[in-house]
Amino acid sequence: MKRILKRFSAAFSAAIITAVSVPAAVYAEAGKLINIGDYGKKGISSSHTFSFSMPQLHSVTVGKCSDLVPWITYSHIKGTASETEASSLPEAFDMRKVYSMTSVKDQGNYGTCWAHSAIVSAETSMLASDPFIDLSEMHTSYYSYYGDDQMMISSNTTNSILSEGGSPRIVSNLWSQWIGPVNESAMPYSDTAVFDNASKTVFMKYQSDYHMKNAYSFDFDADRSNFDDVNALVKDFVYNGQAVDISYMSEKSSNWNSEYNTSNSKKKPRFADHGVAIVGWDDSVSADKFVNEPEGDGAWLCKNSWGTKDSDGGYFWISYYDRTLCDFSVFELENADEHEVIYQHDTYVPIQNYSAYDTAEEEGPSYFANVFDAIGPSQISAVGTYILNPDTEYEITVYTDIKDASDPVSGTPSSVTKGKAKLTGFQQLGLDKPVVIDSTEKFSVVVKLYSEDTPFVLPFESSFFAENEEKQELFDITGFATDAQIAAHTGEGESFISADGKDWEDVYNSVEVYSKEEKALLLKSFIEQLYDGLDEEDTDRLEDAGKKEIFFRNIFSECDIKTRIGNASLKVYGDPIGKVRFSHAEGYVPQNEKIELSSGFDDAKIYWKADDGEYKEYTSPITITSPVTISAYTDLTGSYGDTVPETSLCAAAERKFEPAKAVFNWLAYNTSAAESLKYAERISESEYSIDLPSDKDHVCLFLGTTSNAEYGGKSYDGYSWIENVSAKYGNTDIKLKLSGDEKVDNEVTVHINRRILGFNDLSETINFSLADEIYAPDGTELKINSYVGKYCGQELRVIKDGSEIKVKVPERRIMPDIAINYTAEVLGPFTEEIMNYIEICVDADKNDNYYSARGRKVSGDDWIMLENGYYYLSVIPGEVISVKIDGGDGMFESEPYLCRVPQASAVKPDKKMFDTSDAAVVKYNGTATIEASPLIYMNDIMYEAMAEDYGYSRERFTELQKQRLGVSDDDVKSFTGNSFKSTNELQYGAEYLVRYPATGSSFASQGEKVVFFTRGDVNRDLKVDSVDASLVLKHYSLVSVGKDGLFDESQQLMADVNNDGTITSVDASQIMVIYTKVMTE
């Protein structure tokens, strides 16, 4: 199925097309590679023109439980893959001292270590440009198992999802779809209540503040013959500012030395159960500092996710020789606007390696391709895929204007982009030159991959299952994607495979059955892995392995083992035509660096401007001397004649930059060594705040920065302590002067608030005091319980032990700029934070009773005309309400906002403007637009609940709704809360409320209740017959002698068949003509 995410700006509009889902088996805190010798090198023959490798098994572990699941296999790195010469690396290195580091987190009781460790690696990739980066572990953990296009688990409660565990593979698969990562502020780790809001949960899924560019993955081989190569690569990444995500066995009872904060295990990788991030190393850490003495000296410095109280402020050492070390991963991010469209068919973790040849013995390059429908005039800039083998050679060709949807190369080929990928993992491969797509045509991306070591180079989604067709039983062996999901969500004409790039096979509906010999080999490997690395003392695991052995032997003996190939694991990135690239990520730029611009269109000129200045031609790199917004576009005017509209060219790209400044990445504190670190609140890059208990008269500051800090005439290095900073009652401000290489100096003010007075935010009174005397700004003496609301934001004069202290009264909340949206009938917008404090008073011209406005809460995500991410209050035309933001979190309540909601217009659509001459539908012939809603029954319980949500009694609510809808008491329930749709056709026999729609300054009008029947159907039985003719004659005879007729207004319209404004015997005759015609037909 086609899945496209678009982030176009300017002439492009954003949209999301979502995808599929798989139920998942139980996953671990971390997934581990179980090496099975030569099994992974063996190939499975195919009835199609391709083959695939024998599944490589991984163990996934939660506590003492484990599972074996197949997933895609990366060939092990050998030789020098690192960029930095090992001889030039220092004996010890600590990223914190050179690049700094984000704060230490605490995963609490959730099994989210895998998300924490991946995010540490990802954050370090952006730390230079955004020193305050803090990504949401909650978002990554939750959405890995949420929705129809991700893995699904047996229980979908929030707690179950967050306790499910995961692995770096799951993270890279999620982020490769542009599902996250998001900033911590967008989804805080402490706020699981967000998932109680269905619309917010859906909305947040496809949000991303950054996009993943690369996710390198590598590991040791079975006998660790590549030990030095892996270690050299890890050091290379760390030395160049990238933390490395790893998994290891965290059991402290057997592996931990508390004196030196070291860990070492001699178990196999299957025992690894926890994810952390490598941020440094020290070759000199002696082997005798570990409980299980390793084979040599040396250890990795690791950042954990168990809080600052654990180990050494959240950091510890793992021996180089820890045998459980595995799943090395490095995540690189880029700005979310780097590419603005992603085309993708795949959403599942690939589990097998494919070759385009019939057997494993045939070697040569393999081709795979995806065909997509273009979103319109745009360019293809890059592709992303999994590179399964080191030093894989690749060639990328884009074919535009595809003539045959079943042939990916039936279009016009682009120039070929060639390269070699040194490392393994998901990687973004940029095109040498962007490929322009000039319409909503079909296009394809063809990728040729070659490795001299193996023919299995292609990554595809696939299922792996056992099936007994006679018993109609099917068992999914992997939990990444069930066979039903792969079958349902792999479409015809989407993904293709080829051995020569000319003859292509559509992988749709391709199911392979393992031969008897292949089944035997596979079962043998399964059984070996069930017991691999288990010792006699591992009783629970041995028992579990025995049960699984029985299970596997049974299904292998009774079932066919099958696999179904799904979509190619291939992403394609698009942009507005001529999009300008910036050399730097948005944010800080070192003083010795400049911004370079490029577009890939060598002959075209680039124009740029700073802030609101004039555009000028780009001729040389741009120096950043102050905060600035740079806008730039490529001038392609006239380059494409009539094939590309001019409106699709010259779209401007924009980024904000500022000179790098000496800042704290974070500032931590405590009052004694026995306390865990807390983090000061960052108000700005130059201002922090610390709230100190009343009984503490000092604070110790821990400096999270690589910059030098001056305080009290002394100089302090980054990641050092400033001990015993005195804190008097009230507010104490201290100044820290920061300076650093190629950075602007920065003076940081730290507000230390030692509480001497406390305030009740709701009653606006003093509720705590250690003061001897308290005086208001006007000289009034105050006591505990004194009201101070009238002094909001002002300072009280407090006397303690003869000293005078100034204490600021809390500020009053400020009501944001809000207005009525007349179409949605709401008042807003409000941020989510403010919405949680909103209170409302109804009939505010008569009383002053406020209550929570939660029942009126409307999400902007649910209305196309409202702002995403904001909230609104539903209103009723004609009501009078007062809205305020309640006090809390150190703020007093806002001033009330009185809103006299305008009435809805009483001008309604005229029934006479509806034409019933068409026997199929009723047509509205008026010139004005109308909208209609059918009658929908609402029971009393629901109606009373709605009245309560709005804050009214049933009687008062009915009065307001009657006034708003323009209907009788009997009809209020039938139309309250209904949705209206624009239309000019109604169905016969159905009751509607029709009205004029809202404008930008007025609500939709009151409604006219209508029900229409076919012209002539005066008795409303949905047929025209002689009975109707008789009733018309009777009505005519009564009216002719001056009496009241039989018909109400709507019946009179139905009776006037010839539409002459009168009801006579002529109408009765025409009814009989209609009746005769119907009977004849």
TORFIDREN-281336 format. One record per residue (C-alpha): residue in three letters; x, y, z negated. Coordinates in pm, whole numbers, plus 50000, padded with zeros to 5 digits. Example, Ala and Ser with C-alpha at 12.3 -4.5 7.8 and 13.67 -1.06 7.14 Angstrom:
2
ALA512304955049220;SER513674989449286;
This chain:
1081
MET500005000050000;LYS501235034950076;ARG502295055149774;ILE503455090749816;LEU504345116749555;LYS504535152149685;ARG506025182349512;PHE505975206849804;SER505885243649720;ALA505275273449947;ALA503365260150248;PHE503065225550094;SER500525214749831;ALA501255189249559;ALA499455156049546;ILE499845121149401;ILE498815088249556;THR499165060549300;ALA499825023749329;VAL499594989449174;SER500124970148855;VAL501374937348721;PRO500654919348398;ALA503884912748216;ALA505204885447996;VAL506674893947657;TYR509714915947707;ALA512634922647486;GLU514384950247310;ALA516944944447585;GLY517214920947884;LYS520434900747913;LEU522154883748200;ILE522584846248158;ASN525234835648405;ILE524474802248565;GLY527654795748751;ASP527144790249120;TYR523344788349105;GLY522974825149193;LYS525074820049506;LYS522884792749647;GLY520244801549904;ILE516654789949951;SER515684782150308;SER512574797550452;SER509914789950708;HIS510334826050815;THR513374843250962;PHE514864851350624;SER516194834050313;PHE516664843449953;SER519064835849670;MET518404810849394;PRO516784830849112;GLN519294843448856;LEU517914840848504;HIS518024866148226;SER517154861447863;VAL514884886747699;THR514804887147323;VAL512644900647043;GLY513954890946703;LYS514494853146711;CYS512164847647006;SER513444846647362;ASP512174842647713;LEU513874835848043;VAL512844856248342;PRO514384859748689;TRP515284893348825;ILE517544907649087;THR521214898649060;TYR524084922949099;SER527424909149210;HIS530124915848954;ILE532594943749009;LYS536174933349066;GLY539134955249134;THR539234992449069;ALA535795008349093;SER536685038148875;GLU537705072049009;THR540195079948731;GLU543545062248708;ALA543635041348390;SER547155053448316;SER545915089348300;LEU543255082148038;PRO543965090147673;GLU544195063347405;ALA541085077547242;PHE538285099347374;ASP535115114047222;MET532555129647457;ARG531225150947174;LYS534445170847156;VAL534615177647531;TYR531075177147669;SER529065178247344;MET526085155247291;THR522365156247227;SER521075151046874;VAL520745116946710;LYS517195103246719;ASP515365078046502;GLN513245052346685;GLY511435043446362;ASN509435011246367;TYR508945010346743;GLY510954987946978;THR512125016947193;CYS515915014547161;TRP516145006647535;ALA514475039747620;HIS516625058747370;SER519905045047506;ALA518905051147868;ILE517885086547785;VAL521195093947612;SER522965084347935;ALA520525104848144;GLU520745135547920;THR524525136847946;SER524255139648324;MET522485173448285;LEU524075186047964;ALA526415210748135;SER523565229948300;ASP521005224848023;PRO522745222747683;PHE519375219647509;ILE518075190447714;ASP515915166847509;LEU513965140247698;SER510925120947580;GLU511565084847481;MET507825081347423;HIS506975088447787;THR509435062847923;SER508475036047670;TYR504735039747721;TYR504455043848096;SER506655013948168;TYR503604993448069;TYR500735016548158;GLY498495017348461;ASP497704996748765;ASP501155001048918;GLN503354990348628;MET503864959648414;MET500904951248195;ILE501124932747866;SER498674911947669;SER497744940247433;ASN497364975947552;THR497214993247215;THR499695021547175;ASN501515003646897;SER501824971747104;ILE503134990147407;LEU505725009247204;SER506824977147031;GLU507144957347354;GLY510794964547420;GLY512414967847759;SER515694970647947;PRO517684994548168;ARG516224977148475;ILE512734986748363;VAL513815022848308;SER515445025948649;ASN512395010448816;LEU510075034948639;TRP512115066248700;SER512765056649064;GLN509015061749120;TRP509205097248979;ILE507345086248668;GLY509355106648420;PRO511535115748261;VAL509815145048091;ASN511005168447820;GLU510415159147457;SER508175189647419;ALA505815174847681;MET505365142247487;PRO506935142947138;TYR507965109946984;SER505895116746674;ASP502645123146864;THR501015090346964;ALA497595106846938;VAL498115119647292;PHE497195084947419;ASP493745087947262;ASN492985113947528;ALA492285094447846;SER492565123848086;LYS495795136047927;THR497235100947940;VAL496465097948312;PHE497715132948385;MET501035128048207;LYS501945096348391;TYR503315111648709;GLN504885141648540;SER508645145348560;ASP510885173948454;TYR513825157148623;HIS514195129948885;MET516545100448873;LYS519245102049137;ASN521285071149054;ALA521085042448806;TYR524325023048826;SER524214987848680;PHE527134964048627;ASP528254936448393;PHE530884910848300;ASP531064878348491;ALA530694844948311;ASP534284841348191;ARG534944878848168;SER537634877048429;ASN536634912748522;PHE537004924648161;ASP539594951348246;ASP537634963148551;VAL534414968048355;ASN536204985548070;ALA538025008348312;LEU534735017648480;VAL533065024848145;LYS535965047248043;ASP535825064848378;PHE532155073448336;VAL532585084847977;TYR535715105148053;ASN533795123448324;GLY530875131848098;GLN528445102648143;ALA527385081447849;VAL526975044447931;ASP523885025147824;ILE524674990247688;SER523054961547498;TYR524564941247215;MET523624919446917;SER522794942846630;GLU522414918046344;LYS524274935146059;SER524174904945827;SER526664886746047;ASN528394913446257;TRP528714945146053;ASN531574960645854;SER530054988545647;GLU533435002345537;TYR534495011245890;ASN531065012246062;THR532124985246308;SER530304956746478;ASN531504925546661;SER529844893046764;LYS531164861246922;LYS527734849947042;LYS526704849847408;PRO524914878847582;ARG521524861947542;PHE521684872047173;ALA521894909147255;ASP518824926147110;HIS519524963347089;GLY520384991847324;VAL522875019647240;ALA525035043947438;ILE528825044347467;VAL530115080047421;GLY533805074047355;TRP536535049147281;ASP539625043347072;ASP542205017447179;SER543805018246836;VAL540835006446627;SER542424976446461;ALA540924941746498;ASP541104937246122;LYS538444964146076;PHE535764940346209;VAL533924912746022;ASN534344887746305;GLU537924895446399;PRO538024901446776;GLU540724890647020;GLY542404924547019;ASP542294960846910;GLY540064987447056;ALA536424997547027;TRP533665017647189;LEU532205047447006;CYS528425043247028;LYS525455065546962;ASN522565047246796;SER518855055146758;TRP518435046946389;GLY518705082446255;THR521615102346108;LYS521575083145781;ASP522705051345957;SER526435044546005;ASP528515076146050;GLY525815101746117;GLY524255078246372;TYR527515067546540;PHE529475034946504;TRP532095012946676;ILE531644981246883;SER534684960246963;TYR535784958547327;TYR535674920747277;ASP532104917747148;ARG530804888147348;THR527194900147344;LEU527984932547529;CYS526014933647853;ASP523704953848079;PHE526014983348140;SER524005011448299;VAL524565047848383;PHE521685071448466;GLU522205103048669;LEU519445128948697;GLU518835158548925;ASN516415187548919;ALA512855177048999;ASP512815201249294;GLU515865185549459;HIS513435165849675;GLU509755173649698;VAL508215142149848;ILE508745105549777;TYR507435078650011;GLN507295044049859;HIS505485010949893;ASP507164993549597;THR506604998349225;TYR507814965649070;VAL511214954548946;PRO512774933849230;ILE513584898449114;GLN515324881849412;ASN518024889949666;TYR517154884550033;SER519064877850352;ALA517634882950701;TYR519134849550807;ASP517574815050785;THR520254800150560;ALA522834811250308;GLU525604799050535;GLU524884825650799;GLU526684857950730;GLY526314892150879;PRO524424924450819;SER520734923450728;TYR518154949950810;PHE515024960450625;ALA512574988050699;ASN509495006150574;VAL506865023050792;PHE505005053250652;ASP502395078750757;ALA503985113150740;ILE502245139750533;GLY502785166050802;PRO505635187050940;SER508565180650706;GLN512035165550693;ILE513495132950564;SER516565140750354;ALA517625108750176;VAL516685073150089;GLY516995053349767;THR517445016049722;TYR519124989649509;ILE522704981849610;LEU523234945849500;ASN526924941249577;PRO529974963549528;ASP531414979449843;THR528224973850040;GLU528324990150381;TYR525145007650488;GLU523645024150795;ILE520425044450785;THR518295053951084;VAL514975072251083;TYR512575065151370;THR509995092151435;ASP506805090251640;ILE506405052551602;LYS504495038251900;ASP503885003351766;ALA503095001051394;SER504324965051391;ASP507744974851526;PRO509794998451305;VAL512175007351591;SER509515016151846;GLY509975053251791;THR512665079151851;PRO515865071351652;SER517785097251457;SER521545098851435;VAL522895070951214;THR524125078250863;LYS526925054250763;GLY528685048350434;LYS529935024250171;ALA528465021549821;LYS531235012349576;LEU528975004649280;THR525804984649220;GLY522404996249103;PHE519715019749232;GLN521345046949440;GLN520245077049640;LEU521865077849983;GLY521765111850150;LEU521405115350527;ASP524215132550715;LYS521585154750873;PRO517895158950782;VAL515455142751023;VAL512515164851121;ILE509015150351143;ASP506795173451342;SER503335159751265;THR501325134751064;GLU502845107051275;LYS504015072951166;PHE507725070751103;SER510075043850978;VAL513305042150783;VAL515595013450884;VAL518505003850659;LYS521294980250756;LEU523274964950468;TYR526384943350477;SER528604927750212;GLU531594906350300;ASP530984885349986;THR527364874450032;PRO524534876150286;PHE522004883550010;VAL521924921350024;LEU518254931050054;PRO516064940049754;PHE512344931849777;GLU509524929149528;SER508384893449493;SER506414869349280;PHE507764836449146;PHE505174810949046;ALA504134774749011;GLU500914763149178;ASN498904731149165;GLU496544734949459;GLU494604703449374;LYS493764715849025;GLN493644751949145;GLU496094762348873;LEU498774788948906;PHE501474798648655;ASP503494830548700;ILE507064823148596;THR508124859748590;GLY506234887348418;PHE507394915748638;ALA504724909348900;THR502114882148922;ASP501454865549255;ALA497964880049257;GLN499364915049222;ILE501994910949494;ALA499384895949727;ALA496874923549660;HIS499274952549690;THR501534943149978;GLY499944957050290;GLU500284946950652;GLY502594969150852;GLU504474983150553;SER507764964350502;PHE509854945150756;ILE513004924150777;SER515364916951067;ALA518704899851138;ASP519614921251437;GLY517634953751402;LYS515634945251715;ASP513304916351635;TRP511314923551321;GLU509134902851091;ASP506424918350878;VAL506814903750528;TYR503084906850461;ASN501564874250335;SER504934855850336;VAL504844827150087;GLU507734802550055;VAL507664768049891;TYR510774753649729;SER511844719749865;LYS512124689549638;GLU515894693649620;GLU515624731049551;LYS513084724849276;ALA515424699849111;LEU518314724149123;LEU516174752248988;LEU514794731148704;LYS518334720348612;SER519374756748588;PHE516324765248377;ILE517024737448129;GLU520694746948101;GLN519784782748025;LEU517224773247763;TYR520034758947549;ASP522904780547668;GLY524844795247376;LEU522664780147103;ASP524354765746795;GLU523034741746533;GLU522164770446301;ASP519914786246565;THR517034763846459;ASP514174786346566;ARG515674792046909;LEU516394755146954;GLU512814746646867;ASP511544772647110;ALA513874759747381;GLY512524724547330;LYS508964736347379;LYS509874755547691;GLU511754725847833;ILE508624704647804;PHE506574732347964;PHE508954736648258;ARG509344699348319;ASN505554696048328;ILE504884724248572;PHE507824714548793;SER506544678948813;GLU502904688348870;CYS503214719949077;ASP504834734649384;ILE507304762249306;LYS506664792249528;THR507634828049587;ARG505804855649773;ILE507784884249918;GLY506374918749856;ASN507394953349967;ALA510934964850033;SER512514982749738;LEU513125013749943;LYS512285049949860;VAL512335078250112;TYR512725114650009;GLY511265143650202;ASP511285181450188;PRO510065212450369;ILE511915216150699;GLY515255233450650;LYS515195232250272;VAL518225248950121;ARG520375228549879;PHE522085243949578;SER525495231549470;HIS524535233649101;ALA521625222248891;GLU519395249748758;GLY520665265548438;TYR524135273848309;VAL527025279148552;PRO530635280248422;GLN532335313548479;ASN534945298348710;GLU532345282348941;LYS530145296749214;ILE526845286449374;GLU527125272549725;LEU524165269149963;SER523665243850243;SER520835229350449;GLY522245202650680;PHE521305223650983;ASP524805234451085;ASP523805259351353;ALA521115276751150;LYS521685306750927;ILE520745307050560;TYR519325338050399;TRP519185344450025;LYS518195370449771;ALA518665376549400;ASP515485382249197;ASP513255406849385;GLY515995420249610;GLU516165419149989;TYR517125387650179;LYS520615387750329;GLU522665362750525;TYR524615337450320;THR528305339350411;SER530195329250095;PRO529595312949754;ILE527595333249503;THR529035344849170;ILE526685343448873;THR527295372948642;SER523895375448470;PRO520625355948455;VAL519225355248806;THR516685337649027;ILE518145328949366;SER515745323149656;ALA517035309649987;TYR515705296950319;THR517065283650647;ASP516075304650947;LEU514705279451198;THR512335303551368;GLY511705292551725;SER513835261251689;TYR511025236851758;GLY508815254852008;ASP505235243051988;THR506025210051815;VAL506265224951463;PRO504055253751346;GLU506005284251238;THR504195282450904;SER506025249450837;LEU509445265850876;CYS511505289250659;ALA510085277350325;ALA512135292750043;ALA513825271949775;GLU514355288049437;ARG516485281949128;LYS517365301148815;PHE520965304448701;GLU522875322248431;PRO526515323748321;ALA527375295348083;LYS527205307447727;ALA528805294347410;VAL525835278347234;PHE524875251446990;ASN523435220747158;TRP521915216546815;LEU522625228346461;ALA522265203646175;TYR522355208145799;ASN522015191845459;THR522585202345100;SER524655172244990;ALA526515142845140;ALA523805119645008;GLU521195135745233;SER520625126845596;LEU521125154345849;LYS518195176245943;TYR518065198146251;ALA517555235646237;GLU514695249346444;ARG516005265846760;ILE514175298546823;SER516465308747109;GLU520025302447219;SER521075329246969;GLU518695322946681;TYR517975293646451;SER515865289046139;ILE516285266445835;ASP513665261645563;LEU515305253345233;PRO513575240044919;SER513375264144627;ASP515715243344411;LYS518585244044663;ASP520915273944648;HIS523245264544933;VAL523355246545264;CYS526055228145460;LEU526025233445837;PHE527175207646093;LEU528025223946425;GLY526705205746733;THR528815223746992;THR532095222147179;SER532575259247120;ASN534605275846849;ALA532585291846567;GLU533735320746347;TYR532095325946009;GLY533265344045700;GLY536635351845855;LYS537365315345930;SER537355295846252;TYR535575262446288;ASP535815236846568;GLY532775220446717;TYR531445189846538;SER532805202046206;TRP531235213145879;ILE530775247545727;GLU530415238145363;ASN528315254645092;VAL526775284745261;SER525065303944981;ALA521315308645012;LYS519495333344792;TYR515775333244731;GLY513865345845028;ASN515625350045361;THR519385349045407;ASP520735356545754;ILE524185344845851;LYS526035352546172;LEU528115327146365;LYS530245339846653;LEU530665313446923;SER533295313747196;GLY534505288247450;ASP536455283247771;GLU534675297148078;LYS531715307147861;VAL530185340047755;ASP530615347447383;ASN527465344347176;GLU526535355946826;VAL524035332446664;THR521855343246374;VAL520745315846136;HIS517765324445916;ILE517935304445592;ASN514575306645421;ARG514755296145056;ARG511225296244932;ILE510355319044641;LEU506775325444750;GLY504295302744922;PHE501145311645113;ASN497905293445179;ASP497435297145553;LEU493665291445531;SER492685313145234;GLU495475338245312;THR496525339444949;ILE499725334344749;ASN499705298244628;PHE503255294344497;SER505645317744320;LEU508945317044134;ALA509015355144127;ASP508905376943816;GLU506985404343999;ILE505395408144343;TYR504415440944510;ALA502565447344835;PRO503765473745085;ASP501165497744943;GLY502475492344587;THR499695469044472;GLU500985443044227;LEU500165407744339;LYS499845374644159;ILE499225338444251;ASN495855336244435;SER496085372744542;TYR494715378544894;VAL497435390445133;GLY495675387745469;LYS495705425345516;TYR499515425245495;CYS500095400845782;GLY503615403745920;GLN504635428845654;GLU507185423845376;LEU506345419845010;ARG508765432744748;VAL509635404344513;ILE511585407944188;LYS513545378044055;ASP516065380343769;GLY516355417543826;SER517095414144197;GLU514775426244471;ILE513955402644757;LYS511925409045070;VAL509465381545167;LYS507495383645487;VAL503785375645487;PRO502845351445768;GLU501905366246102;ARG498355364346227;ARG497795341946528;ILE497225360346854;MET494305350747074;PRO495605344947429;ASP494105362147731;ILE490985341847800;ALA488055345648033;ILE484975327148151;ASN485285304148448;TYR481785306848588;THR481985275748805;ALA483105251848530;GLU481135271248264;VAL484085272448030;LEU486095297847834;GLY489895296647835;PRO492615287047899;PHE494195275547573;THR497385255947523;GLU497015222047360;GLU498705235147044;ILE496245263847012;MET493285242047108;ASN493885220646800;TYR493215251346583;ILE490235266246767;GLU487075271946563;ILE483775285346690;CYS480745302846547;VAL477445299846737;ASP474755326646737;ALA477595348646619;ASP475405379446619;LYS473435363846334;ASN475925344546116;ASP479595338946037;ASN479825301046001;TYR482775285746188;TYR483335249346272;SER485825229246481;ALA485375234246854;ARG486575199046931;GLY483175188847069;ARG483375216047335;LYS486915207547444;VAL487405204547821;SER490685194247984;GLY491855215348276;ASP493125182848431;ASP489515172348495;TRP488565202448709;ILE490255212149031;MET489595249148969;LEU491125248648618;GLU494785248848521;ASN496425215148463;GLY497865210848116;TYR495495236047956;TYR492215232847770;TYR488925251647769;LEU485725255447569;SER482475247347741;VAL479885275047709;ILE476155278447770;PRO474975308647970;GLY473065331947740;GLU474655321447410;VAL476645344047177;ILE479745328247026;SER482755339346828;VAL486045321046869;LYS489085322146644;ILE492345303246601;ASP492455288746251;GLY495415293046023;GLY498115266945972;ASP501805259346026;GLY502845291845860;MET500375313846050;PHE497165330945941;GLU494025328446152;SER493565351146451;GLU491125379446476;PRO487775366146607;TYR486955369046976;LEU483275377147030;CYS481895364247358;ARG478405373247477;VAL478045347647751;PRO476045362148044;GLN472725347148141;ALA472305325948451;SER470415343148730;ALA466675335648739;VAL466645337649120;LYS466095301949238;PRO466005285149581;ASP462585287149746;LYS460835253749793;LYS459515266450125;MET463035266150265;PHE463085228050258;ASP462095210750581;THR460335177150558;SER459795172150930;ASP462615146650941;ALA461335113450813;ALA464835103350695;VAL465895132550473;VAL464715165950340;LYS466775194250489;TYR467425228350340;ASN467135255750602;GLY468085286050394;THR471095307250476;ALA472525306250124;THR474445276149993;ILE472685254749736;GLU473735226549505;ALA471615198849361;SER471575173849079;PRO469305143549057;LEU467285136748745;ILE469305115648500;TYR467715102248185;MET469505110247859;ASN468375092447544;ASP467685110647219;ILE470835098947047;MET473075112247323;TYR471135144647344;GLU471345151146971;ALA475055142546972;MET475585168247248;ALA473675194347054;GLU475845186946751;ASP479035189646960;TYR477935224247065;GLY477155233746703;TYR473395237446736;SER470265221846599;ARG468305201646853;GLU465665228946872;ARG468115257446928;PHE470135237147180;THR466955229247374;GLU466015266047376;LEU469395275647524;GLN469395247647779;LYS465855255747887;GLN466955291447941;ARG470085280848127;LEU468455254448350;GLY465185272648416;VAL463065241548346;SER460275231748111;ASP460785215647769;ASP459955181747917;ASP462735183948175;VAL465595197747964;LYS466985163847867;SER466825151748225;PHE469185178348358;THR471395188348061;GLY475035180448129;ASN474395169548487;SER476895174148767;PHE475805194649067;LYS477055189749421;SER476825212449720;THR474385198249975;ASN471725207150230;GLU470015173250235;LEU467855156149971;GLN466285122049954;TYR462545117649959;GLY460885107149637;ALA463785117149409;GLU463535145349155;TYR466235171849184;LEU467195204149024;VAL468405227649297;ARG470175260449237;TYR472485286349388;PRO476175279649308;ALA478415300749086;THR480515329449213;GLY483685344049072;SER481655366648847;SER478385348548780;PHE477135314548676;ALA475175291748902;SER471535302448900;GLN468735286448706;GLY467345256548886;GLU464155248249068;LYS462855213349002;VAL461795197449330;VAL460635164149455;PHE459745159349819;PHE457795133450004;THR457515127550375;ARG455245153250544;GLY451765138950507;ASP452505117450200;VAL450245137749972;ASN449635109649719;ARG453405104749681;ASP453465067249729;LEU456375070149980;LYS454205060850279;VAL451895079750514;ASP448565062550576;SER444795067150598;VAL444555073650225;ASP446575105350269;ALA444375116150560;SER441255111150346;LEU442715131950062;VAL443575160050302;LEU440025160650436;LYS438635161150082;HIS440955189649983;TYR439945208650298;SER436265204350231;LEU436625217649874;VAL438655247849974;SER436265255550262;VAL433405261450014;GLY435515282449778;LYS436385255549527;ASP439785245349392;GLY441545219949609;LEU443125187149502;PHE446775195549559;ASP449465212749360;GLU452015235049530;SER454375207349643;GLN451455185849768;GLN450185214949971;LEU453545216250148;MET453255179150227;ALA449655182950348;ASP450445211350590;VAL451695187350854;ASN451635211651145;ASN453275238450929;ASP450765265751016;GLY450255277050657;THR446775261950618;ILE445415227550540;THR442655216750776;SER441225186350951;VAL443955190851210;ASP446505180550947;ALA444435149750860;SER444345140451229;GLN448135143851258;ILE448555121750953;MET446545094951130;VAL448775098751437;ILE451825092851218;TYR450145063051050;THR449175047251383;LYS452705051651518;VAL454225035151211;MET451805005951227;THR452455001151599;GLU456245001251554;
